[in-house]
């Protein structure tokens, strides 16, 4: 179990990313955001930014049970169906 700097236990969770038609697990993508070119692509991406799914990583959120601090980790590949990048 991961520990917070205050000594409390970090509880794993996630931050939902709400698009216009669905919610996904949040992802991390390197670089700066750029707009998707077509309206259809913007709808598929859930808001308008272009995402390179080969470079996207699933974002884990760990919350301290003692102080409430949230720590984010981007280490795992995106799972199919969990984000607009999949």
C-alpha positions as CSV (number, residue, x, y, z in Angstrom):
1,X,0.0,0.0,0.0
2,X,1.3,3.4,-1.0
3,X,1.8,6.0,1.8
4,X,1.2,9.8,1.8
5,X,3.9,12.2,3.1
6,X,1.7,12.6,6.2
7,X,1.8,8.8,6.9
8,X,-1.8,8.1,5.8
9,X,-2.6,5.3,3.4
10,X,-3.3,6.2,-0.2
11,X,-6.5,4.8,-1.6
12,X,-6.6,4.1,-5.3
13,X,-9.4,5.6,-7.4
14,X,-9.9,7.6,-10.6
15,X,-11.2,10.9,-11.9
16,X,-14.0,10.6,-14.4
17,X,-13.7,12.6,-17.6
18,X,-17.2,13.7,-18.6
19,X,-17.7,14.1,-22.4
20,X,-20.9,15.1,-24.2
21,X,-22.2,11.5,-24.5
22,X,-20.3,9.5,-21.9
23,X,-17.8,9.4,-19.0
24,X,-14.3,7.9,-19.3
25,X,-11.4,7.4,-17.0
26,X,-9.0,10.3,-17.3
27,X,-5.8,9.9,-19.4
28,X,-2.5,11.7,-19.5
29,X,-1.0,12.7,-22.9
30,X,2.4,14.2,-23.5
31,X,2.8,17.6,-25.2
32,X,0.3,20.4,-25.6
33,X,-3.4,20.1,-26.5
34,X,-4.5,20.8,-30.1
35,X,-8.0,20.8,-31.5
36,X,-9.3,17.8,-33.4
37,X,-9.8,18.7,-37.0
38,X,-13.4,17.5,-37.7
39,X,-16.6,17.9,-35.8
40,X,-16.9,14.0,-35.7
41,X,-13.4,13.7,-34.2
42,X,-14.2,16.4,-31.6
43,X,-17.3,14.4,-30.6
44,X,-15.3,11.1,-30.4
45,X,-12.6,12.8,-28.3
46,X,-15.3,14.1,-25.9
47,X,-14.5,17.8,-26.1
48,X,-12.3,18.8,-29.0
49,X,-8.7,18.0,-28.3
50,X,-6.7,15.6,-30.5
51,X,-5.3,12.6,-28.6
52,X,-2.6,10.2,-29.8
53,X,-3.9,7.0,-28.3
54,X,-0.5,5.3,-28.7
55,X,1.1,7.8,-26.3
56,X,-1.8,8.1,-23.8
57,X,-1.5,6.6,-20.3
58,X,-4.3,5.8,-17.9
59,X,-4.3,8.3,-15.0
60,X,-4.6,6.8,-11.5
61,X,-5.7,9.0,-8.6
62,X,-4.7,8.0,-5.1
63,X,-6.3,9.9,-2.2
64,X,-4.9,10.0,1.3
65,X,-7.3,8.6,3.9
66,X,-5.8,10.9,6.5
67,X,-5.2,14.3,5.0
68,X,-7.2,14.1,1.7
69,X,-4.2,14.9,-0.6
70,X,-4.6,13.5,-4.1
71,X,-1.6,12.1,-6.0
72,X,-1.8,11.3,-9.7
73,X,0.2,8.6,-11.4
74,X,0.3,7.9,-15.2
75,X,2.1,4.6,-15.5
76,X,-0.4,2.2,-17.2
77,X,-1.5,1.9,-20.8
78,X,-5.1,3.1,-21.5
79,X,-7.6,0.2,-21.4
80,X,-9.9,-0.2,-24.4
81,X,-13.3,1.5,-23.7
82,X,-12.1,3.6,-20.7
83,X,-11.4,6.9,-22.5
84,X,-12.0,8.7,-25.8
85,X,-8.4,7.7,-26.8
86,X,-9.3,4.0,-26.9
